[in-house]
Amino acid sequence: MNGEEIPPIRVPSVPIHGLNPAEGFLAKRARFRRIAARFGVALPTRGYIAGKLASDPAYAAVLAAVRDTTAPIHDVGCGLGLLAHFLRDAGCDLPIHGTDFDAAKITRARAAATRGGLRDVTFAVGDLAHETPAADTIVLLDVLHYLEFPDQHRLLTTLAARARAGGRVLIRVTLRDASWRFRLTVAQESWTRLSGWIPSRSHFNFPTREQLLAPFAAAGCPCDLSPLWGRTPFNSYWLAARQAE
Ligand SMILES: C[S@@+](CC[C@H](N)C(=O)[O-])C[C@H]1O[C@@H](n2cnc3c(N)ncnc32)[C@H](O)[C@@H]1O
């Protein structure tokens, strides 16, 4: 952000059906099956992608958060780049750059974006442990806990400074607490890791609420933190940080 002016508000030119509460789960799922077909993966994985796009509340939360901006988005730990497909399908045409340290996922993300004709969407291999995200809107969905705690703290401190300077930081994170939701999230993560879907070099480092919020408090940057459970059983929270204008 570097202190430049906050971009003007832009109204999307096509309807944002990603936010249409009247659209049922099955209708959404059918729409997202078309997107899943772009990924050249086996049928069960396609079903997983369609289901995730239709039901994961994080993508719609990002869409809602960026409606009033023209700022480019950096999707950090983008995986297959599902967020880009969701946003384009919903009529959001902001530039999107996705990075992930898994080169195989980036190759798939690029191929799927090309098949889907997604414009102004780029992907690159990048390791969050060594690189600092750079964009006015920085999105991290389910990525933070893969970093060691010192790396998390360094990253959150950088992000808080960005938000303080007028950037926008959007994070979906599992919080470490005593809830059954947290225990279930850990079980699900263990399976994901055993399956090899997520290559990992560390343990799960789920932050506590205090660990997550401390860097923002230290920077004097206001942020909202609320549960983002949707229909999932997981202990997901949504953090949105941006200095008020
Ligand atoms: C649970 S997936 C989430 C994918 C995507 N954000 C989404 O919600 O659709 C977590 C992703 O973070 C990536 N990741 C984990 N550690 C990373 C790191 N240090 N740098 C970049 N990406 C990382 C993994 O490769 C994986 O694709």
The ligand as an SDF file (V2000), in Angstrom:
LIG
                    3D

 27 29  0  0  0  0  0  0  0  0999 V2000
   -5.8600  -25.8000    3.3060 C   0  0  0  0  0  0  0  0  0  0  0  0
   -5.0870  -25.2670    1.8410 S   0  0  0  0  0  0  0  0  0  0  0  0
   -6.0010  -23.8120    1.4590 C   0  0  0  0  0  0  0  0  0  0  0  0
   -5.9830  -23.4690   -0.0060 C   0  0  0  0  0  0  0  0  0  0  0  0
   -6.7130  -22.1900   -0.3700 C   0  0  0  0  0  0  0  0  0  0  0  0
   -6.2840  -21.0620    0.4430 N   0  0  0  0  0  0  0  0  0  0  0  0
   -8.2190  -22.3480   -0.2680 C   0  0  0  0  0  0  0  0  0  0  0  0
   -8.7830  -22.0340    0.7890 O   0  0  0  0  0  0  0  0  0  0  0  0
   -8.8310  -22.7960   -1.2210 O   0  0  0  0  0  0  0  0  0  0  0  0
   -3.5710  -24.5780    2.4550 C   0  0  0  0  0  0  0  0  0  0  0  0
   -2.6010  -24.2110    1.3650 C   0  0  0  0  0  0  0  0  0  0  0  0
   -1.4940  -23.5080    1.9590 O   0  0  0  0  0  0  0  0  0  0  0  0
   -0.3170  -23.8830    1.2850 C   0  0  0  0  0  0  0  0  0  0  0  0
    0.8310  -23.5720    2.1460 N   0  0  0  0  0  0  0  0  0  0  0  0
    1.1650  -24.1360    3.3350 C   0  0  0  0  0  0  0  0  0  0  0  0
    2.2940  -23.5760    3.8100 N   0  0  0  0  0  0  0  0  0  0  0  0
    2.6840  -22.6420    2.9140 C   0  0  0  0  0  0  0  0  0  0  0  0
    3.7940  -21.7400    2.8480 C   0  0  0  0  0  0  0  0  0  0  0  0
    4.7230  -21.7130    3.7820 N   0  0  0  0  0  0  0  0  0  0  0  0
    3.8760  -20.9130    1.7710 N   0  0  0  0  0  0  0  0  0  0  0  0
    2.9350  -20.9480    0.7930 C   0  0  0  0  0  0  0  0  0  0  0  0
    1.8700  -21.7920    0.8040 N   0  0  0  0  0  0  0  0  0  0  0  0
    1.7530  -22.6270    1.8540 C   0  0  0  0  0  0  0  0  0  0  0  0
   -0.5150  -25.3640    0.9980 C   0  0  0  0  0  0  0  0  0  0  0  0
    0.3080  -25.8340   -0.0510 O   0  0  0  0  0  0  0  0  0  0  0  0
   -2.0050  -25.4090    0.6270 C   0  0  0  0  0  0  0  0  0  0  0  0
   -2.2180  -25.2780   -0.7530 O   0  0  0  0  0  0  0  0  0  0  0  0
  1  2  1  0
  2  3  1  0
  2 10  1  0
  3  4  1  0
  4  5  1  0
  5  6  1  0
  5  7  1  0
  7  8  2  0
  7  9  1  0
 10 11  1  0
 11 12  1  0
 11 26  1  0
 12 13  1  0
 13 14  1  0
 13 24  1  0
 14 15  1  0
 14 23  1  0
 15 16  2  0
 16 17  1  0
 17 18  1  0
 17 23  2  0
 18 19  1  0
 18 20  2  0
 20 21  1  0
 21 22  2  0
 22 23  1  0
 24 25  1  0
 24 26  1  0
 26 27  1  0
M  CHG  2   2   1   9  -1
M  END
$$$$
